[in-house]
């Protein structure tokens, strides 16, 4: 990527990228430790492996429900209000949650009830933060380098989502309260970075003028655009079924027997795979056969998940999780770029909120599904079943949405390239 085509030459985008990476790192560092503490408190109180897995399922459900309920409103807020202000307020709420968790852990007062309550607050914050940040990125750069900006924005989010748990795991080994303190610091960095972004243009909402009508317009766009609908729902069902992350505490304590240090390694393995894949794409952006490659990446994700599920060897488990992270980053890079580029600016907040809800459904509600399945059939069979389900999903989606098989480039339709205000980059430096 040359200096002339790099969004990083624009000060607003640099600040945005730092804020998104810092926020996502903080989020997922906390989420891993919330799961670990939940599982250990349950096990130490005398619950069985299955019953303790059920507590992990409840944590996932409590994070998902606020996102599910608030999605229509959070997307509309991102399109009607100042996206930067919305993002700052939600990051502030997450920083408060991190502070509460750090204090409760430090003083030995952490309980299942407190973890459940804070999980709900995090779900509310993330419901509004995701659409605002996703929709903000395309407003910061000229349209000529918009694809690169979207790809880099997706990379910041995905690297944060996968590297964050590794940060949480390693700091937990040092001190149980430390991951929350570090997460709070990362949220503070995100707020400062967001404050450095100057005024940016935003397209007025077209079509219906009443809030309910505008919400419906956004949902209708997702349903009618087969590219957007296919890409969003592919992730929804594949990762929903094959999400093994929620069961890392089970594998670390009761399957592989590697404890908290091993939990850190399990969390780090997909992070390394994702980070190396993101680094590769930052130098060699994908340009051809993007749809078929996305489908193949999801299939590889499913196969690696199956092998991880049956593995009793730590080296093999780590290798499979490395592939899981790399394949996930590969598919997310393509999917997020296609969704943003195939959505007009005045609808990006609402479409991003729908995308966020499906991501949450595949992650947090997927955690609930995985934990519940582990309760009934055991953690190993739950992970294997999920991996098989992801592979089946790829086959079905390639037929239900043939556009995913035939899409060759990221290029959006001409009509989308000529909608919305022309963006004048601020803070541009040579």
N, C-alpha and C positions, 0 to 999 in steps of 0.2 A: 504494500500500500504506500504510494508516494506521498510526499508532504502536501501536494496539491489536492489529493483526494482523501486525505485523512481528516476525519471530524475532530481529531485531537488538536488541530491547529486553531480551533475556535474555543475561546475561554469558557463560554457558557456550557459547551458540551463537556469540556474537561471537568468542570465542577459537577455537572449532572452525573457523569460516569462515576466519579469518586463517591458521590452521595449514594448512588444505587448499589454500588459494590459494598460500601461500608454497612448500609442498612441490611442488606441481604445476608452478609456474613454474620452480623449480630443476631438476626432472626434465627437462623438455622443453627448457630452455636447454642442458643438457648434451648431450641426445640429438642435437640439430642439429649441434653442434660435433664430436661423436664421428663422425657421418656425414661431415662436411666434411673432417676430418682423415684419416679412413679413405680417402676417395676421392682426396684429394691425395697421400697417401703412395703409394697404388697407382699413380696416374698418373705421379708423379715417378720411380717405380722402373722405368718403361718399360712398364707394362701398358696395353692399349688401353682405349677407352671401355667396351667390352663387358666386358672382364675386370675393370675397376675397378668397374663396376656390380655385378658378381658379389660383390665384397668388401662392398659395401653390403648385398647380399642376405644375406651371412653374418652381418653385425652384427645384422640383424633377426632371423635365426633363433636366434642365441645369446641374445637377450633373450627370445624367445618360449618356448623350450624349458623354462626353469625355471618360468615361469608356467603352462605347460601341465601339467607334472608335479606341481607343488605346489598347484594350484588346489583339489582336494578337501580338502587339509589346511589351507590358509590360510583357507578358508571356515569350517571347523570350529573353528579357533583363534579366529576372530572371534566365534563363537557361544558358545564354552566359556570363553575367557579374558577378562581385562580388555582391552576394545577400545582404551582409551587407551594402556595400557602396550605393547601390540603395535605400535600406530602409532608410539610414541616410539622403540622399538628399531629399527624398519625405517627411520625417517627418519635415525637415527644412522648406520646402515650406509651410506645414500646420502651422508651428509656425509663419511664416510671416503673413499668413492669419488671425490667431488668434490675432496677434498684431494690424493689420489693423482694425479688427472689434471692438476690445477693444477701440482703439483711436476714431474711428468714433462714437461709442456709448457714450463714455465719454463726447465728445464735442457736442453731440446732432446733429451730421451731418449724421447719418445713413439714407439711402434712399433705395427705392426698387432697383434702378439701382446699387448701391454699393453692396447690398446683392446678386443680380443676378450675378454680375461680380465675386465676391469672390466664389460663388457657383461653377462656372466653374473651377476656380483654384483648389478648393478642389477636384473636380471630376478628374482632371488631376493627382493630387498628389496621390489620393487613387487608381487610375488605376495601378500605378507602385508599390505602397507600398504593396498592398495585395498579389500579386503573389510572390514577393521577400521574404516576411516574412513567408508565408505559406510553401514555398519550402525550406526555411532555417532550419526549425525545425527538419526535419528528419536527417540532416547532423550533428547534435550536440550530438547525443547519440548512444550507441551501438544498433545494430538491435534487441537484445534480449529484450530491454525495449522500442522499438520504438512505440508500441501501446499506452503505458502509456504517452509517450511524445506527441504524436498526440492528445490524449484526453485532456491533460493538456493545450496544445496550443489552441485547440478549445474552451476550457473553458475560457481561458484568453480573447479570441476574443469575445465570446458570452456574457460574463459578462460585458466586456467593452461596448459592443454595447447596452446592455439593462440598465446597471447601469449608463452609461454616461448621458443619458437624465435626470435622477433623480438628478445628480450632477448639471447639467446646470439649472434645474428648481429651485432648492433650493437656489443656489447662485444668481440667477436672482432676487429673492425676496429681497435679501440683497442690491444688487446694479446691475443695468442692464448691466454694463460693466464687472462685476466680473466673470461671467462664461467664457468669452473669455480670461481674464487674467489667470484664473486657467487652462484653456485648453492650453495656451501657456506654462505655467509651466510644465504641464504634457508632452507636446511634448519635452521640454528640458530634462526631466527625461528620456524619451525614447531614445533620441540621446546619452546621457551619457551611458545608459545601453548598447546600441548597440556597443559603442566604447570599452566596456569591453570584448566583444566576440573576442577570438583569431582566428587564421587561422583555417578554417575547410575544409575538403575534399568535392569535388563536382564531380559528374560523368560527363564524357565528353558526348556530344550529339551524339547519335547514329543515323544511317540512313542518311537522306539527309544532305548535307553540306551547301547548300545555305540557307540564311535566310527565303526566301519564302517557300522553301521546308520543312524547319524545322517547320514553323508555321503550314503548312498543315498537317505534321505528328502528331503534337499535337492535332489538331482538329479531325483527323481521329481516333486517339486513343480513344478520348471521345465518338465518335459515335459508334465505334465497341465494346467497353466495356459496356455491358448492365447494369452492376452494377453501374458503374460510371455515365453513362448517365441517368439512372433511378433516382438515388439519387439526381443528380444535378437538373434535370427538375422537380422533385417533389417539391423541395423548390421553384423553379422558379414560378410555377403556383399557388401553394397553398398560399404562402405569398404575391405574386403579387396581388392575388384577395382579400385576407383577411387582408391586412395591414391597421390597424386603427390608427397607430401612427401619420401619417401625419395630421389626423383630430383632434388630441388632442387639438390644439388651438381652433378649432370650438366648441368642446364639453365643454372645460373649460369656454369659454366666452358666448356662445349662447345656448347650450343645457342643461348643468348642472348648469351654472351660478355660477361657483366657482372661476373665475378669475385666476390670476397668482399663488396664493398659491395652488389652486386646480390643476392647470397644473402640479405643482411639484409632487403632490400626484399621479396624473394619470401616470406620467412618472416613479414614484418610484414603483408602484404596480407590473408591470411586472419585474422590476429589482429585487425586493425581491424574486419573484417566481423563476427567473432564477438563482439568487445567491444561494438560498437554494438547488436547484436541482444540481447545479454545485458542491456545497460542499458535497452533498450526494455521487455523482459519484467519487469525489476525494478519498473517503474512501471505497466506494463499487462500483468499476468499473463494468459496465454491461458486461455480458459474454455470455448470451444465448438468443436465439430468437430475435436477434437484428433487423432483417428486419421487422417482424410483429409489433414489439413494436414501430418502427419508424412510420409506417403507422398509428397505433392507436394514437400516440402522435399528428400527424398532424390533425387527425379527431377531437380530443379533442380541439386543437387550433381553429378549425373552429367553433365548438359549442360555446365555450366561447366567441368568437368574436361576434357571433350572439346575445347572451344575453347582452353583453356590448352595442351593437348597439341600442337595444331597451330600455335599462335601463334609467330611470330618477332619480334613487336613487344613490347617491354618494357611500355609502357602497357597494351596489351590483356591481356597476361599478368597484370599486377597487378590489373586490373579483374576478370578471371575468378576469380582467387584470392580477392579480396574477397567475391565471391558464394559461392565454395566455403565460406569461413569462416562467412558468415552463414547459409547453408543448413544447414551441419553443426550450428551452435549451435541453430538452430530445431528440428532433428530430435532432437538430444540432450536438449534441455530437455523435450520431450514424452516421449521414451522413458524417461529416468531417472525422471521423475515417475510415469509409469505403473507401472514396475517396482517402485519402492519402495512405492507406495500399494496395489498389488495383492499385496503379500507380507506375511504376518504377521511380527511382530517376532522371534519365536524362530527364524525361518528366514532373516532378512535377511542375516546374514553369509554363509551358504552360497549363497544366491541371488546376492548381490553378487559372490561369488567367481566364479560361473559367468559373470555379466555381465562381470566384469573379464577373464576368459579370452577371451571373444568380442571384447572391445575390443582386447585384446592381439593376438588372431588377426587382427583387421582392421587393426591398426596395425603391430606389429612383424613378425608373420608376413606381413602384407600387404606390408611393406617387402621381405621375402625374396622374395615372389612378384613384386613390381614389378621388383626388381633382377635376378631370374632371367629374367623376360620381356624386360627390356631387353637382357640379355646375348644372347638368341637373336634378337630381332626389332628391337632398337633402342629407345631411350628414348621417342621420339615415338609410335611405333605402340603401345608398351606402355601409355602413358598413355591414348591414345584408346580402345584396346581395353577398358581398365578402366572408363572412363566409360560406354561402351556397355553393359558388363556390369552396372553399377549401375542403369541405366534398366530393363534387362530384369528385374533382381531385383525392382524395385518392382512391375512388372506381375505377376510370378509370385506375390509375397507377398500382393498384394491379393486374389488368388484362393485361395491356400493357407490364409491366415489372414483370413477375412472379418471377424473381429472388429476388425481394424485399420481396415477401411473404415467400420465401423458405430459405433465408439466416439466419443461426442460430448463427454464431459467426463472430468475426472480422477477423479471420485468412485469410490472403491473399493466392493466389496460390503459390505453392512452387517455381515456376520460378521467382516470384518477390522477394522472400526472399533471392535469391542468385544472384541478380544483383546489380551493383554499387559497389563502394569502401567500404571496411570495415572501419567503423568509429571508430577512437580512441578518446575517450572522453578526453578533455583537462580540466585541473583545477579540476580533481576529488578529492573530499575530503571525508574522512570517517566521 
